């Protein structure tokens, strides 16, 4: 049994909306009795894929991230668009990397930013890879590259990889590895 | 040298704002030449702390997360409020857990949600603990508990811990452990 909410919601409105996300602003009473608002960012659930080749290297995309205004090495992924997570991941992987994976494992669901967002992230593992041609030109993705886990950790240690969503997926992947030796 | 942005920004407005975050909506030209908008969630940078006691157990808070409408086990943390990350973490740790830590290590900076947010997360390790009384009643925090890393991974495997920000911090902590044996 889950404990009840210590917050009360006394009103709600959509304060902002675009095709990818909206902000719902609720009127609330906090646990200490004070009144206020809570702005909740609502977006589609997302998928992120740990793509592993037969050398045990992990696939990363180099993608320009508009909010950070910089290029980032990240695991491939994207918005779920309402499909089952594996189907969404297959499409993202083909679009972003031109890869078709023959074997998929669900590593678990995580939440991206519990203080602000409703978004849940489906973390998947893809192996048994076949290579085709990437199809997506609109997302600002430049390179797809396989990187050894050792080098990934070196890049993380110096901040060359700093995407928290990728680190959450890699955490689940390392736990999966430890349980599937 | 960083590659240039493949996006062009042709306009910008604040579309929504509350005391904790705002949404900046930019008019853009995408890499493929199509025009559109990009909604960027701007918030203060945050801190998250891996608090480790002398049994090598990790401190978790049980906190009601309004966007998810459920209680979550998470590493303690919160908004940076412009202070240096370690100072912000000390305040959060005292507020949420009544703990004063004698030793701090910066585990690195990560980004919370590169597709939507500007928020960066400072990940810290706190050890050499002294225990006082928690002071914060407004945030909906119920319990602070130390959990062994083995049990943490069990809770993650069944979804009892699903906070991606906590997993990113734990990833950095495990790498730190591997390098500091």
Interface residues (C-beta under 8 A of the other chain):
Chain A: X2 X3 X5 X6 X7 X15 X16 X18 X20 X21 X23 X25 X26 X28 X30 X31 X32 X34 X37 X38 X39 X40 X41 X43 X46 X64 X65 X66 X67 X68 X69 X70 X71 X72 X74 X108 X109 X110 X111 X112 X113 X114 X115 X116 X117 X118 X119 X121 X137 X138 X139 X140 X142 X153 X156 X157 X159 X162 X163 X164 X165 X167 X168 X170 X171 X172 X174 X175
Chain B: X2 X3 X5 X6 X7 X15 X16 X18 X20 X21 X23 X25 X26 X28 X30 X31 X32 X34 X37 X38 X39 X40 X41 X43 X46 X64 X65 X66 X67 X68 X69 X70 X71 X72 X74 X108 X109 X110 X111 X112 X113 X114 X115 X116 X117 X118 X119 X121 X137 X138 X139 X140 X142 X153 X156 X157 X159 X162 X163 X164 X165 X167 X168 X170 X171 X172 X174 X175
